[in-house]
Amino acid sequence: MNTPDARSSADESETAPAVSANPHSAIRGPRSLAQRVRAYHLLWTLGLAVFVVDQVTKLWIVSHIPFNPLHSHGAGADTEVIPGFFYIIHVGNTGAAWSMFSGKSVLLASLAAATLFAIFFWRHALGLRDRVSQVCFGLLCGGIVGNLVDRLLHQHVIDFLDLHFGRSYIYPTFNVADSAICIGVILYLWQSLRAPEARGSNKDQVPSTRTPAP
């Protein structure tokens, strides 16, 4: 014969939610695609902003500055912003930074696409849930995509920022995408050296399910 206490316990056991043996599934169910996208919203937003600014500035250069493959100055070939130091010029780079691998635009485009895939594939190991990491890779990915589009459309990267340090050194001409890539890499290296234990810290933190002692 069931006592009232026994019936009450049975009712509670029938209405109580089942607890999974897996602590991860006990906390939450599968994440939807929208939730996964929102988890990296800072990366997407910053990457898109870098890409848009990069492409808009390049469109302006193509429309207003004549193409100057010889990298000459004067006679309308460039625009002098700060005399003797800063010039706006329209040149094409078929190589990488500092014109390395010149003429290998197809190979470099393939490497850029492979880099983007690798970042996506190893996003957990890179700790991309961390806000600082999202800033780093937002800059990096936006710059990579900006230069990749150039290679696909023009077979070269459009560079236009030209800095002269006296008569002895001319810094390699660059663009907004190059700047974003350099800043992203430097910031990520700084973050890694400052807190190496934070790398790969994107793993889900599961709260303790133990009942505190009375």
C-alpha positions in Angstrom: 0.0 0.0 0.0 1.4 3.4 -1.0 1.7 6.0 1.6 1.1 9.7 0.8 4.9 10.4 1.0 5.6 7.5 -1.4 3.0 8.8 -3.9 4.4 12.3 -3.7 7.9 11.1 -4.4 6.7 9.1 -7.4 4.9 12.1 -8.8 8.0 14.3 -8.4 10.1 11.7 -10.2 7.7 11.5 -13.1 7.5 15.3 -13.6 11.2 16.1 -13.0 13.3 16.6 -16.2 15.7 13.8 -17.0 19.3 14.6 -16.4 21.7 13.4 -19.1 24.8 11.6 -18.3 26.7 14.1 -20.5 27.2 17.4 -18.6 27.4 19.4 -21.8 23.9 18.2 -23.0 22.5 18.8 -19.5 23.4 22.5 -19.8 22.1 23.2 -23.3 21.0 21.6 -26.5 22.7 21.8 -29.9 23.6 25.3 -31.1 21.7 26.6 -34.1 23.5 28.1 -37.1 22.4 31.6 -36.0 23.9 31.1 -32.5 27.2 29.9 -34.0 27.3 33.0 -36.3 26.5 35.4 -33.4 29.3 33.8 -31.3 31.8 35.4 -33.8 29.8 38.6 -34.5 32.8 40.9 -33.6 35.0 39.1 -36.1 32.4 39.2 -38.9 31.6 42.9 -38.2 35.2 44.1 -38.2 36.2 41.9 -41.1 33.3 43.3 -43.2 34.2 46.9 -42.2 37.9 46.4 -43.2 36.8 44.8 -46.5 34.4 47.7 -47.4 36.9 50.4 -46.5 39.6 48.7 -48.5 37.5 48.2 -51.6 36.0 51.7 -51.5 39.5 53.4 -51.2 40.7 51.2 -54.1 37.7 52.1 -56.3 38.5 55.8 -55.6 42.2 55.3 -56.6 41.2 53.5 -59.8 38.8 56.3 -60.7 41.1 59.3 -59.8 44.7 58.3 -60.0 46.2 57.0 -63.3 47.8 53.6 -63.2 51.5 53.9 -62.7 53.3 50.6 -63.2 56.7 52.2 -63.3 56.1 53.8 -59.8 57.2 57.2 -61.1 56.6 60.6 -59.4 55.7 64.0 -60.7 53.9 65.1 -63.9 50.5 64.0 -62.6 51.6 60.5 -61.9 50.9 60.8 -58.2 49.3 63.1 -55.6 51.7 64.6 -53.0 50.0 64.8 -49.6 53.0 65.6 -47.4 55.9 66.9 -49.5 58.9 64.6 -49.5 57.1 62.0 -47.3 53.6 60.9 -48.1 52.2 60.3 -51.7 49.1 58.8 -53.1 50.0 56.6 -56.2 48.3 53.9 -58.2 50.5 50.8 -58.6 49.8 47.1 -59.0 51.6 44.4 -57.0 51.6 40.9 -58.4 53.5 39.6 -55.4 53.2 39.5 -51.6 54.5 42.0 -49.1 57.6 43.9 -50.2 56.9 42.5 -53.7 58.1 39.0 -52.8 57.0 36.3 -55.2 56.2 38.8 -57.9 54.3 37.4 -60.8 52.8 34.6 -58.6 49.4 36.1 -58.2 47.5 32.9 -58.8 49.6 31.0 -56.3 49.2 33.8 -53.7 45.4 33.9 -54.3 45.3 30.1 -53.6 47.4 30.6 -50.5 45.0 33.3 -49.3 42.0 31.1 -49.8 43.7 28.3 -48.0 44.5 30.6 -45.1 40.9 31.6 -44.7 39.8 27.9 -44.8 42.5 27.1 -42.2 41.3 29.9 -39.9 37.7 28.6 -40.1 38.8 24.9 -39.6 41.0 25.6 -36.6 38.8 28.4 -35.1 38.5 26.6 -31.8 42.2 26.0 -31.4 42.9 29.7 -32.3 40.6 30.8 -29.4 38.2 32.8 -31.6 35.5 33.0 -29.0 37.8 35.5 -27.2 37.0 39.1 -28.1 40.6 40.2 -28.6 41.2 37.2 -30.9 38.1 38.2 -32.9 39.5 41.7 -33.3 42.8 40.2 -34.5 41.3 37.8 -37.0 38.6 40.3 -38.1 41.4 42.6 -39.2 43.3 39.7 -40.7 40.4 38.1 -42.6 39.1 41.4 -43.9 42.5 42.3 -45.3 43.0 38.9 -46.8 39.7 38.9 -48.6 40.3 42.5 -49.8 43.5 41.6 -51.5 42.1 38.3 -52.7 39.3 40.1 -54.5 42.0 42.3 -56.2 43.9 39.3 -57.5 40.7 37.8 -58.9 39.5 41.0 -60.6 42.8 42.7 -61.6 45.4 39.9 -61.4 47.3 42.2 -59.0 46.8 44.0 -55.7 46.1 47.7 -55.9 48.5 49.6 -53.7 48.5 53.4 -53.2 50.0 54.5 -49.9 53.5 55.6 -50.6 55.9 56.7 -47.8 59.4 58.1 -48.3 61.9 58.4 -45.5 64.4 60.8 -46.8 66.2 60.0 -50.0 67.6 56.7 -48.7 64.5 54.6 -48.1 61.1 54.3 -49.7 58.7 52.0 -47.8 56.9 49.4 -50.0 53.6 50.9 -51.3 50.7 49.4 -49.4 46.9 49.7 -48.9 44.2 49.4 -46.2 44.1 45.6 -46.4 47.9 45.4 -45.9 47.6 47.7 -42.9 44.8 45.6 -41.3 46.7 42.3 -41.9 49.9 43.7 -40.2 47.9 45.2 -37.2 46.0 41.9 -36.8 49.1 39.8 -36.8 51.0 42.1 -34.4 48.1 42.3 -32.0 47.6 38.5 -32.0 51.3 38.0 -31.3 51.2 40.6 -28.5 48.2 38.9 -27.0 49.9 35.4 -27.3 53.0 36.7 -25.5 51.1 38.6 -22.9 48.8 35.6 -22.0 49.9 32.4 -23.7 47.6 30.4 -21.5 44.6 32.2 -23.1 45.3 30.7 -26.5 42.7 28.0 -27.3 40.5 29.2 -24.4 37.4 29.0 -26.4 36.3 25.7 -24.9 32.9 25.8 -23.3 33.0 26.4 -19.6 30.6 24.0 -17.9 29.4 25.1 -14.5 29.7 22.7 -11.6 26.6 20.6 -11.0 27.7 19.5 -7.5 25.3 20.5 -4.7 27.1 22.8 -2.1 27.6 21.3 1.3 24.9 22.4 3.8 
